[in-house]
């Protein structure tokens, strides 16, 4: 199993979190996924991911931040 690629976008000013997560997606290797942390839910990102062929799962963390797990649509975990 490959490690997740962590992108911590908490408390960064837009558009830096979006830029960081898109750059991480470009560098993913087969079997990897991005674990994206953000202090608000990134609704605009969801449509971009869909158009790029990625799926995501969003979880609200106990500290009030969001964890978004992103992987290629055909990836098996």
RODO-2510 file (C-alpha; in nm, 4 decimals, decimal comma):
residues 77
     n   res          X          Y          Z
     1     x     0,0000     0,0000     0,0000
     2     x     0,1313     0,3437    -0,0944
     3     x     0,1303     0,6334     0,1479
     4     x    -0,1200     0,9129     0,1265
     5     x     0,0113     1,2466     0,0033
     6     x    -0,0754     1,5040     0,2697
     7     x    -0,1768     1,8537     0,1635
     8     x    -0,2430     2,0781     0,4625
     9     x    -0,4309     2,3804     0,3354
    10     x    -0,5673     2,4869     0,6736
    11     x    -0,5611     2,8621     0,7250
    12     x    -0,3918     2,9384     0,3929
    13     x    -0,5379     3,2191     0,1839
    14     x    -0,7123     3,1332    -0,1446
    15     x    -0,6130     3,0267    -0,4017
    16     x    -0,3117     2,8607    -0,2340
    17     x    -0,4973     2,5535    -0,0950
    18     x    -0,6513     2,4812    -0,4379
    19     x    -0,3152     2,5260    -0,6109
    20     x    -0,1438     2,2921    -0,3634
    21     x    -0,4009     2,0147    -0,3955
    22     x    -0,4062     2,0312    -0,7777
    23     x    -0,0261     2,0155    -0,7864
    24     x    -0,0326     1,7118    -0,5562
    25     x    -0,2838     1,5381    -0,7846
    26     x    -0,0514     1,5917    -1,0813
    27     x     0,2264     1,4137    -0,8905
    28     x     0,0286     1,1119    -0,7649
    29     x     0,1623     0,7665    -0,8413
    30     x    -0,0601     0,4629    -0,8967
    31     x    -0,2231     0,3531    -0,5729
    32     x    -0,1659     0,6838    -0,3948
    33     x    -0,4316     0,9280    -0,2847
    34     x    -0,4288     1,2834    -0,1544
    35     x    -0,5326     1,3581     0,2030
    36     x    -0,6353     1,7247     0,1914
    37     x    -0,6950     1,9140     0,5161
    38     x    -0,8859     2,2415     0,5080
    39     x    -1,0622     2,4677     0,7597
    40     x    -1,3742     2,4946     0,5420
    41     x    -1,5468     2,2593     0,3008
    42     x    -1,4090     2,3192    -0,0534
    43     x    -1,7305     2,2985    -0,2562
    44     x    -1,5737     2,4438    -0,5770
    45     x    -1,3111     2,1671    -0,5706
    46     x    -1,5677     1,8878    -0,6004
    47     x    -1,6728     1,9725    -0,9575
    48     x    -1,3099     2,0132    -1,0620
    49     x    -1,2264     1,6691    -0,9226
    50     x    -1,5219     1,5134    -1,1039
    51     x    -1,4151     1,6680    -1,4345
    52     x    -1,0567     1,5491    -1,3820
    53     x    -1,1603     1,1869    -1,3136
    54     x    -1,1137     1,1790    -0,9363
    55     x    -1,3474     1,0754    -0,6592
    56     x    -1,3458     1,2103    -0,3054
    57     x    -1,4705     1,1416     0,0432
    58     x    -1,5179     1,4303     0,2843
    59     x    -1,5065     1,3943     0,6624
    60     x    -1,5611     1,6560     0,9306
    61     x    -1,2837     1,6232     1,1883
    62     x    -1,3293     1,6763     1,5652
    63     x    -1,1437     2,0090     1,5442
    64     x    -1,3976     2,1453     1,2927
    65     x    -1,1673     2,1129     0,9914
    66     x    -1,2338     1,8910     0,6909
    67     x    -1,0398     1,5943     0,5586
    68     x    -1,0918     1,5247     0,1894
    69     x    -0,9536     1,1951     0,0575
    70     x    -0,8991     1,2130    -0,3182
    71     x    -0,8078     0,9301    -0,5538
    72     x    -0,8425     0,8380    -0,9197
    73     x    -1,1927     0,7173    -1,0009
    74     x    -1,0727     0,3672    -1,0986
    75     x    -0,8384     0,3235    -0,8000
    76     x    -0,8920     0,0325    -0,5653
    77     x    -0,8191     0,0665    -0,1945
***
